[in-house]
Amino acid sequence: MSIAGGVNMAIGRARSIGCTAMQIFVKNNMQWFSRPLTRDEIRTFLEHQQRSELLSIFAHANYLINLAATNGQFHANSIRSLSEELVRADQLELPFLVLHPGAHLGAGEEAGLEKVVESIDCVFSGLPKIKTRIALETTAGQGSCLGNEFEHLAYIISRVCEPERLCVCLDTAHVFASGYDIGTEASVRKTFREFGRVVGLDRLVGIHLNDSKTACGSRVDRHEHIGRGRIGLPAFRFIMGERRFRKIPKVLETPKGKDLREDVINLKTLRRLMRTGRRERLIN
């Protein structure tokens, strides 16, 4: 949800279309830095009369951050920007901040992953009292982006100094584009079994529900409306109806206009799939 006019404005926008979970940016998502949040801005957000109607609110980090950056200034900006966004998210009492792991830019996967580990340790060491965790997001693997394999996330989590401060957000369009086939109920079950084996389902704290404009294994990140892309409905029916995922917040990152009409349609589709998915499990 847009935070135009102030972070508190996102709450009303989400509730206007019946959302019960919401993801926001804590500042302009295409700028490195921003002025600190004022006490009034924080209070207005925390005391918003509709805040309790949202069962989950979490944040997404800005798209400039690259913890595997090879350019010194770019890497320094990434460390500072991520640190400042974690502070903002913590001030807003958000449980986690979703982050793309980074891109190795030709240095190679191993070197890139090591740089990400070192960067996360650097950020966390400077923020010992921050409660907001980093949720590493699965990626489509475009270019040299890391995080397109579950093993990448497991590598980072297993090697940071404070693994308890990391969790994972799974994006359906990204895992599909990266090569995990989730086009049928059998294949989506298999993918989540692999995720559980490699990363651990206990690490999963959020799901981005997006269909994909591109084919499985394309490694091209293009989101589509639910049921209109290459993934199809079975994966979303499984996720929405699966008991293990019932308390995991799920949000849309599908294309939208200012009136949020597309979000209303996608939400209606997902809630219908939730009802049919749960009925099927009761029958079976």
N, C-alpha and C positions, 0 to 999 in steps of 0.2 A: 504493500500500500504506500502511496505517495505521502511524504511528510511535508509537502508544500504548505506554507503558512505556519509550520511548527510541528514538532514530533507528536504533540497531543492530537493534532487534526486527523492523523491516520486512524485513530481509534473510532471516531465517528464515521469515517468513510467505510471502515471494515464492517461496523455494525449496521450500516445503512443497507447492506446487501446480505445480512444474516451470517457473516463470518463468525466462527467461534475460535479461530486461530489466525494469527497474523504475523507476517514478516515485514520488517521495515529496514531501511538504511538509517543509520544514526546521524548522517550528515550527507551532503551532496556526494553521490556515488562516483562522480568523475573528477573529484578534486582531492589532492593529497591531504590538505589540512583545512581546518575550520576553527572559528573562535570557539572557546569552551561553552558548554551549556550553562545558562544562568540558573540560579536557584529557583527563580519563578518558572522557568521552562521545565525543570525537573519536577517541581511540585505540581504544576498543572497537568503533566503527564501522569504522575503517580496517583493523583487524586481525581482524575477524570471520572465522572459519574458512570460511564459505561465500561470502564476498564475491567471490572470484575465479570463482565459478560463475555470477555474473551478468555478462554481457558488457557491459552498459550500465546505469548508474544515473544518473538525472538528477532535477532538482527542478522543482516548480511553485510559483510565487509565490502569496502569499495573495490572496484575492478582494477585499479591501478596497482594494487599491492602484489608484489612478486617476491616471495621469500627466497627464491632460488636465483634471483637476479645476479648477473655477472658484472654489471656496471656498479661501481662503488657508490656513487651518489644515489642511483636508483634503489639500490639495496638499503642504504641508510634511510631514504625516504619511506621505504616499505616498512622498516622496523618502527620508525617513529609514528607513521600513520596507523599501523595496526595497534600499537600501544595506546594511542589517543582514542581510537574507536573502542577498544576494550574498556577504557575508563568511562567513556560516554555510555556504553551498554550497561556497565555496572551501576552507574548513577541512576539509570532508568530501571534497574533491578531486572534485567533480562538474563535468562539462564545461559544462553550461548550466542556466539557470533559465528555465522557460517563463513567459511574462508576457502577459496580455491587454493590448493597447496602451492602452486607456482609453476613456472616453466623454466626448464634448464637452459634454453637458448643455445643449444649446441654443445654444452659442456658434458652432456651424457646423463642418463637417468641416475646412475649411482652418485655422481658428483652433485647432481641437483637435489636428490633426496637428502644427502648429507648436509647440504646448505640449508635446506628447510628445517632439519632437526636443530642445527646450530642457531638458526634464526628464532625458532620458537623458544628455545632455551634462553636466548638473550632477552626476548620480550617478557617471558614469565619471570625471569630473575629480577627484572626492573619493576614488576608489579606483584609483589608477594601477597598483597591483601585483596586483590581483585577476585571476586567470586565467579564472574562470567567466564565460562569456558570457551575454547575454540572448537567449533564443529567443522572438521575437515570435510569438504564436499567431494563426492565422486565427480569426475570430469569426463568429457567426451574424448579427450586425448588429441585435440586439435594442435597442430604444430608440434611443439616440444612440451606441451602441458603435461604435468605429472598428476597422478590421482585417477587415471583411467583404468588402473588395475587395483583390485582390492589389496593385493600384496603391497602396493605403494603406501596405502594408508596404514597397513599393519606394520610396515617397516618404520614409518615415522613414529607411530604410537609406542612401539617397543624400544625406541632408542632415545626419546626425549627424557629429560631428568624428572619431569613431573607428568607422567602419563595420565594421572587421574584428572588433569585439567584439559584433556582432549576427549572429544567424542566425534560422531560422524553424522553427516546429513547425506542421504542418498537421493540422487536426482534420477528419475526414471528415464527421461530423454537422454541424459548423459550416459547412463550405464548401457542403454540400448545402442547408442551411436558408437560407444567404445568397444562393442563386440559381445556384450552379454545378451543373449536372446531371451526376451521376456514377452514374446508375442503370443504365447499360449499359457494356460494355467500350469501345465506341467513344466514348461521352461522357466516361468517366473518362480515357481517353487524351488526348482533346481538352483536358480541364481541366488535366492535368499539362503538356501542351505550352504552354498559356497561362501556367501558373505559371512554367515555365522561361523563357519569353520575357519576362515582366514582372519576376519576382523573381530567377530563376536557380536551377536545381536544385542548384547547388553550395552554396546557402544552406540547403538542407533538411537538418536534423539529427535530426528526430524526427517521428513520426506518431502521432496519437491515433486509434485504430481504434474508432469508435462508429457504430452505426446510428442513424437518426433517427426519433423518434416523429412528427415534423411533416413537411409536404410541402416539396418543393424551392421555395425562394423565400419561405417562410413567415416567415423571420427570427425564428423562435422556437427557442430552444436547449433541446431535450429529447432526451437520449440514450436509446437502446434497445439491446437485445441484438443481436448480429450475426445478420443474416438475419431478424429479427423486425420490422424497421422499414420505412420507405419507400425506403431506398436499395437493399436487396436484396443478393444475394451477388456479382454480377459485379464490382463495384468492389473488394471485398475479395479476390476471387480474383486480380484483376489486380495489386493492390498486393503481395499475399503472394508471387506468382509472378514479379514483375518483377525481373530481374537488377540493374537500377540501384538498386533499393531494398533489396537483400539485406542490406547492412551498416548500414542506417538503423534504429535501434531503434524498435519499435512497441509501444505500450501500450494497454490498455483503460481506459476511464473509464465503463464501463457499470454499471448498478445492481448492487449486491452486498449480501449479508448477511454476518454475522460468520464463517460457516463457509467462505466463499469458493466455495461450490458453483457459483454462477453464473459466476464467473471460469473455473473448470475446464471448464465446458461451452463457453464462448466461445473459450477457448484451443484446445480440441479442434476446434471448427469452423474456426478460422483455420488450424490446422496441416493439416487435411484439404484446405482450399482451396489452401494453399501447395503441397502435393503434386500436386494436379490441375492447378493453374496452371502449374507447371514442366513437367509431362508434356505439356500442350497446346503449350507453346512449343518443346519438343523435337521434337514431331511436325510442327509448322508450320515 
